[in-house]
Amino acid sequence: MTAIPEPEFSAPFSSLSLADLELAVAQKPLNVDLHRLMFDRKHQQGDELGALAHLIAAKAIDAYLTDDGNNAAWQLYLVATGYFMKGDYAIAERWYQIVLTLDPNLAAAYQNLVVIHLHFGRHAEAEVCRARAYQIQRVFIDPVVNPVRQLLILCVGRTQGNIPYEVLLSAETSQRIKYIIDYADVTEDAQLPPYDLAFNAIGEPDVAAPLAERLDRFIQTCQRPILNLPTLVARTQRHLLSELMTGLENVVVAPCVRMEAEPVSAEQLQANIVNGDIHFPVLVRPAGSHGGQGLVRCDDLVATLTALQSTDSAHYLSSFIDCRSADGYFRKYRIIYVDKQPFAYHLAISNEWMVHYHSADMVSNAWKIAEEKLFLQNTAAVLGEPAMAALVQIGQRLNLDYAGIDFALLPDGQVFIFEANATMLVHRVASDGLLAHKNPYIQRIADAFEQMQVRRISNLDSSNTSKT
């Protein structure tokens, strides 16, 4: 295999400082001697991980340059991904660039570079890498020894909007087949490897909406059970939620309208607000956003118009409802639904109206942690029977196999819904940390999801057997 031409570096390598050596490696990534020198320097500094990385690189590149390195790029991909998983994104990025020098068609490297570019705010570069990754490959299969099932996961590649499924879909039991359907031609559906169950992980309805026809064509030909049907996900857009929950006792949803673009005038904006039965203060948020991203509270028409100016994307406008508790704190409860059954996940308590677990300073306040523990241990006692009955009704009305709800408990015991959809995050926490009390309840959710998969596959197999 012919070596790729590299720029010259004038100074003798052995006399270079560590910083200059790193620069030299960036300029001459396929120089085996440089990687061996880096191995020595890193080892002398006690950076054994860094030393090992360069030792692997020296051996892999040497094999690559002598026509015996078909696996060289993958070996270095594992090195890069080790740093990536640790969150050492700058180092990981350098290694991924070397990987792509060896193999410019390794889609997984481009996938991880998307995350790195977004982390550093380089959105244009992220989109280039995203497009390149999914032009190369649309199906990604996790290697699993003796999996109990093959699970197809429908995902989008162009934007965020997928359900975080790492906790729900164990890589230890299921062989996960990730299908980037928005980049795949419909003819590729018939070329998928065999699978037992499909999970529609495109949980953000604003992201899924443009793909409705494509997803419908997949559904029409799919012969296996499908979790979270796209038509049910579509009903959870914020401006449709009030209508979806109509008639449920002890359930409150703030009026909400969707605006597709910047209003042409203050009069048009005023008309939309009045027609939507919305009252000030108004919350303005970009469609498809979560975690408070882009969320603005506006106290009057002028502020609302300003928030919507110079935007060509859709936004939601909803009434702000002061839902603070009697003690002056705002509380946001999260319930996860698996097969329409409610499971407590967490409680965040904040003195700010925009409540997020990471910014609520939960770990610094023992009383907040104690209250969350009580909510997890005895949800019905904390919320009361009317609220629990309402939450069960909400799960039935959503009718999704996996979903979640963020809500507040109003002084009269009613459930005030912030949002209810399928994109709710569930993740484990450090087993030795201050939030370790959450893990048993997270495991309950994972176990329930596993049991649901078993039931769905068993039900279909039983049905097929009875027909033969």
C-alpha positions in Angstrom: 0.0 0.0 0.0 1.5 3.4 -1.0 2.2 5.9 1.7 0.2 9.1 1.5 2.5 12.2 0.9 3.0 14.2 4.0 4.4 17.8 4.6 8.0 18.1 5.7 8.9 19.0 9.3 12.3 20.5 9.5 13.6 19.8 13.1 15.1 16.4 14.0 12.3 14.5 15.7 14.3 13.4 18.7 15.1 16.9 19.7 11.5 18.2 19.7 9.6 19.1 22.7 6.4 17.1 23.5 4.2 19.9 22.1 6.3 20.1 18.9 6.1 16.3 18.6 2.3 16.5 18.8 2.4 19.1 16.1 4.6 16.9 14.0 2.3 13.9 14.4 -0.6 16.2 13.2 1.4 17.1 10.1 2.8 13.6 9.5 0.2 11.2 11.0 1.6 8.2 9.1 5.2 8.6 10.3 5.9 5.4 12.4 9.1 6.9 14.0 7.1 9.9 15.3 4.6 7.5 17.0 7.4 5.5 18.5 9.0 8.7 19.9 5.6 9.7 21.3 5.3 6.3 22.9 8.7 7.0 24.7 7.8 10.5 25.8 4.3 9.6 27.1 5.8 6.6 28.9 8.4 8.8 30.5 5.7 11.2 31.7 3.7 8.4 33.2 0.9 8.7 30.6 0.5 5.0 30.0 -2.8 5.3 28.1 -1.2 7.9 25.7 1.9 5.7 25.4 -0.2 2.6 24.6 -2.2 4.6 22.0 1.0 5.6 20.1 2.4 2.1 20.4 -0.7 0.7 18.8 -0.5 3.4 16.1 3.1 2.6 15.3 2.4 -1.1 14.8 -0.9 -0.5 12.9 0.6 2.1 10.5 3.7 0.0 9.9 1.4 -2.9 8.9 -0.7 -0.5 6.8 2.3 0.8 4.9 3.7 -2.7 4.2 0.4 -4.0 2.7 -0.4 -6.1 5.8 -2.7 -3.6 7.6 -6.3 -4.3 6.5 -7.3 -3.8 10.2 -5.1 -0.8 10.9 -7.9 1.8 10.7 -10.1 -0.2 13.0 -7.4 -0.6 15.6 -6.8 3.2 15.6 -10.6 3.8 15.6 -10.7 1.8 18.9 -7.9 4.1 20.3 -9.9 7.2 19.2 -13.1 5.9 20.7 -11.4 5.1 24.0 -10.7 8.8 24.3 -14.1 9.7 23.0 -15.9 7.6 25.6 -13.8 9.4 28.3 -14.9 12.8 27.0 -11.3 13.7 25.9 -12.8 15.1 22.7 -9.7 17.1 21.5 -7.5 14.0 21.7 -10.2 11.8 20.2 -10.6 14.2 17.3 -6.8 14.0 16.4 -7.0 10.2 16.4 -10.1 10.1 14.3 -8.4 12.3 11.7 -5.6 9.7 11.5 -8.2 6.9 11.2 -9.8 8.7 8.3 -6.4 9.2 6.6 -6.1 5.4 6.6 -9.8 4.7 5.7 -11.9 7.6 4.5 -15.0 5.4 4.4 -15.2 4.5 8.0 -18.7 5.8 8.8 -18.5 5.3 12.6 -15.5 7.7 12.8 -17.6 10.4 11.1 -20.5 9.7 13.5 -18.4 10.4 16.5 -16.8 13.5 14.9 -20.3 14.9 14.6 -20.6 14.8 18.4 -17.2 16.3 18.8 -17.9 19.2 16.4 -21.2 19.9 18.1 -19.4 19.9 21.5 -17.1 22.6 20.3 -19.8 24.6 18.6 -18.7 23.8 15.1 -22.1 23.1 13.6 -21.2 23.4 9.9 -18.4 20.8 10.3 -20.8 18.6 12.2 -23.3 18.6 9.3 -20.6 17.7 6.8 -19.5 14.7 8.9 -23.1 13.7 9.5 -23.9 13.7 5.8 -20.6 11.8 5.0 -21.3 9.1 7.6 -24.8 8.3 6.3 -23.9 8.5 2.7 -21.4 5.7 3.4 -23.6 3.6 5.6 -27.2 3.5 6.9 -27.2 0.3 8.9 -25.0 -0.2 12.0 -25.0 -3.5 13.8 -23.7 -3.9 17.4 -21.6 -7.1 17.7 -23.2 -9.3 20.4 -22.3 -12.9 21.2 -25.4 -15.1 21.3 -28.1 -12.4 21.4 -31.6 -13.3 22.6 -33.1 -11.2 19.8 -32.3 -9.0 16.8 -33.8 -5.6 17.4 -34.2 -3.0 14.6 -34.0 0.6 15.7 -35.4 3.2 13.4 -33.4 6.5 13.8 -32.9 9.8 12.1 -29.4 10.9 11.2 -30.0 14.5 10.0 -30.9 16.0 13.4 -31.4 15.2 17.0 -34.8 13.7 17.7 -34.1 10.0 18.6 -35.1 8.5 21.9 -32.0 7.8 24.1 -32.2 4.0 24.2 -29.0 2.9 25.8 -30.7 2.0 29.1 -33.8 0.6 27.4 -32.2 -1.7 24.9 -29.5 -3.7 26.5 -26.6 -4.4 24.2 -25.9 -7.5 26.3 -29.2 -9.2 25.3 -30.2 -7.7 22.0 -28.3 -7.3 18.8 -29.1 -3.7 18.0 -29.5 -2.9 14.3 -29.5 0.8 13.9 -31.2 2.0 10.7 -30.8 5.6 9.6 -34.0 5.7 7.7 -34.0 9.3 6.6 -30.9 8.7 4.6 -32.0 5.3 3.3 -33.9 4.7 0.0 -37.1 2.7 0.4 -35.5 -0.2 -1.6 -33.1 -0.6 1.3 -35.9 -1.7 3.6 -36.0 -5.1 1.9 -32.2 -5.5 2.3 -32.2 -5.2 6.1 -30.8 -8.2 8.1 -33.5 -10.3 9.8 -34.9 -8.9 13.0 -37.5 -9.9 15.6 -38.8 -6.6 16.7 -38.7 -3.0 15.4 -38.5 0.1 17.7 -39.3 3.5 16.3 -36.8 5.6 18.2 -37.7 8.8 16.3 -39.6 10.1 19.3 -39.5 13.9 18.6 -42.8 14.5 16.7 -41.4 17.7 15.1 -38.5 15.8 13.7 -40.6 12.9 12.6 -43.3 15.0 10.8 -41.4 15.5 7.5 -40.7 11.7 7.5 -44.3 10.6 7.9 -44.6 9.3 4.3 -41.3 7.5 4.5 -42.1 5.9 7.8 -45.5 4.9 6.6 -44.0 3.0 3.7 -41.7 1.1 6.0 -44.7 0.2 8.3 -46.7 -1.1 5.4 -44.1 -3.7 4.5 -42.8 -4.6 8.0 -43.8 -8.1 9.1 -42.6 -7.8 12.7 -44.0 -6.0 15.8 -43.3 -2.3 15.9 -43.0 -0.3 19.1 -44.0 3.3 19.2 -46.0 3.6 15.9 -45.2 6.9 14.1 -48.8 7.9 13.9 -49.1 7.8 17.7 -45.8 9.8 18.1 -47.2 12.5 15.7 -50.0 13.3 18.1 -47.6 14.5 20.8 -46.6 17.8 19.2 -46.9 20.5 21.8 -49.8 22.4 20.1 -51.8 19.1 19.8 -51.3 18.0 23.4 -54.3 20.0 24.8 -56.7 18.4 22.4 -55.2 14.9 22.9 -55.8 15.2 26.7 -59.3 16.7 26.4 -61.7 15.1 28.8 -59.2 13.7 31.3 -60.1 14.5 34.9 -57.5 16.4 36.9 -55.3 17.1 33.9 -54.3 20.7 32.9 -52.4 21.6 29.7 -51.5 25.2 28.9 -53.0 26.6 25.6 -50.4 26.4 22.9 -50.1 27.4 19.2 -47.5 26.7 16.6 -46.1 29.5 14.3 -44.3 28.3 11.2 -42.3 31.5 10.7 -41.8 35.0 12.0 -45.1 36.9 12.2 -45.5 39.5 9.5 -46.8 42.1 12.0 -47.7 42.7 15.6 -51.3 42.5 14.6 -50.9 39.0 13.2 -49.1 37.8 16.3 -51.8 39.3 18.5 -54.5 37.5 16.5 -52.6 34.2 16.9 -52.3 34.7 20.6 -56.0 35.6 21.1 -57.3 32.8 18.8 -55.2 30.3 20.7 -56.6 31.5 24.0 -53.1 32.3 25.2 -52.5 34.8 28.0 -49.3 36.7 29.0 -46.7 35.8 30.1 -46.0 33.7 27.1 -43.4 31.0 26.6 -41.7 31.0 23.2 -39.7 28.0 22.2 -38.3 26.6 18.9 -40.1 23.5 17.6 -38.2 20.3 18.3 -36.2 21.7 21.2 -35.9 20.3 24.7 -34.0 21.1 27.9 -34.9 24.7 27.8 -32.9 25.3 24.6 -34.1 28.6 23.0 -36.9 28.9 25.6 -37.9 32.5 26.4 -40.5 33.9 28.7 -42.1 37.1 27.3 -44.3 39.4 29.4 -45.9 41.4 26.6 -46.5 41.5 22.9 -43.4 43.6 22.1 -41.1 41.1 23.9 -42.8 38.2 22.1 -42.5 39.8 18.7 -38.8 40.4 19.4 -38.2 36.8 20.4 -39.8 35.7 17.1 -37.9 38.1 14.8 -35.3 37.0 12.4 -36.3 33.4 12.5 -37.4 31.2 9.7 -38.1 28.1 11.8 -41.3 27.0 13.6 -41.9 28.1 17.2 -44.5 27.3 19.9 -46.2 29.9 21.9 -47.9 28.8 25.2 -49.3 30.4 28.3 -47.0 30.5 31.2 -48.7 29.1 34.3 -47.2 29.8 37.7 -47.1 26.3 39.2 -44.9 26.8 42.2 -45.6 24.9 45.3 -46.8 26.5 48.6 -43.2 26.7 49.8 -42.2 28.9 46.9 -40.3 26.2 45.0 -41.0 24.9 41.5 -41.2 21.1 41.2 -40.9 19.1 38.0 -41.8 15.4 38.3 -41.0 12.9 35.6 -42.9 9.7 35.0 -41.9 7.2 32.3 -44.5 5.0 30.6 -43.6 1.5 29.5 -46.5 -0.2 27.7 -48.7 2.6 29.1 -47.8 1.8 32.7 -46.3 4.7 34.8 -42.9 4.5 36.5 -41.4 7.3 38.7 -38.1 8.5 37.3 -37.1 11.7 39.1 -38.1 14.9 40.8 -36.3 18.2 40.3 -36.9 21.1 42.8 -35.8 24.7 41.9 -36.4 28.3 42.9 -36.4 29.1 39.2 -39.5 28.7 36.9 -37.3 26.9 34.3 -36.7 23.6 36.2 -34.0 21.2 35.1 -32.4 18.5 37.2 -28.8 19.5 36.3 -29.4 23.2 37.3 -31.7 22.7 40.3 -28.7 22.1 42.6 -30.2 18.9 43.9 -27.1 17.3 45.2 -26.2 20.2 47.4 -29.5 20.1 49.3 -30.2 17.0 51.4 -33.8 17.9 51.8 -34.3 17.9 48.0 -32.7 14.5 47.7 -34.8 13.2 50.6 -38.0 14.5 48.9 -37.0 12.8 45.6 -36.3 9.5 47.4 -39.8 9.7 48.9 -41.3 10.3 45.5 -39.5 7.3 44.0 -40.3 5.1 47.0 -44.0 5.9 47.4 -45.2 7.9 44.4 -48.9 7.5 45.1 -48.5 8.9 48.7 -46.6 11.9 47.4 -48.9 12.8 44.5 -52.3 11.6 45.9 -54.9 9.4 44.4 -56.5 11.9 42.0 -53.0 12.7 40.4 -52.1 9.0 40.2 -55.4 8.2 38.5 -54.8 11.1 36.1 -51.3 9.8 35.3 -52.7 6.4 34.4 -55.3 8.0 32.1 -52.5 10.1 30.4 -50.5 6.9 29.7 -53.6 5.3 28.2 -54.3 8.4 26.1 -50.8 8.6 24.8 -51.0 4.9 23.9 -47.3 4.7 23.2 -45.1 1.7 24.1 -42.5 4.1 25.5 -43.1 7.7 26.5 -42.7 10.1 29.4 -44.3 13.1 31.0 -42.8 16.1 32.8 -45.4 17.7 35.1 -46.1 19.8 38.2 -48.6 19.1 40.9 -50.9 22.1 41.3 -52.2 23.1 44.8 -55.6 21.5 44.1 -53.9 18.2 43.2 -54.3 18.4 39.5 -51.5 17.4 37.1 -50.2 20.3 35.0 -48.4 18.8 32.0 -45.2 20.5 30.8 -44.7 18.0 28.0 -45.6 14.4 27.2 -43.8 12.6 24.5 -41.4 9.7 23.6 -38.1 11.6 23.8 -37.8 11.5 27.6 -34.2 10.6 28.7 -33.6 7.8 31.1 -30.0 7.2 32.2 -28.1 5.5 35.0 -26.0 7.4 37.5 -22.8 6.6 39.3 -23.3 3.7 41.7 -21.2 5.4 44.4 -22.6 8.9 43.9 -25.1 11.0 45.7 -27.8 10.1 43.2 -27.3 6.3 43.4 -30.7 6.0 45.0 -32.2 6.5 41.5 -30.6 3.4 39.9 -33.0 0.7 41.3 -35.9 2.7 39.8 -34.1 3.1 36.5 -33.6 -0.6 36.4 -37.3 -1.1 37.0 -37.9 0.8 33.8 -35.3 -1.2 31.9 -36.8 -4.4 33.2 -40.3 -3.4 32.2 -39.1 -2.5 28.7 -37.4 -5.9 28.4 -40.5 -7.8 29.5 -42.6 -5.8 27.0 -40.3 -6.9 24.1 -40.6 -10.5 25.2 -44.4 -10.2 25.2 -44.7 -8.6 21.8 -42.5 -11.2 20.1 -44.2 -14.0 21.9 -47.7 -12.7 21.0 -46.8 -12.5 17.3 -45.2 -15.9 17.3 -48.2 -17.4 19.0 -50.5 -15.8 16.5 -48.5 -17.1 13.6 -48.5 -20.6 15.1 -52.3 -20.6 15.5 -52.7 -19.7 11.8 -50.6 -22.7 10.6 
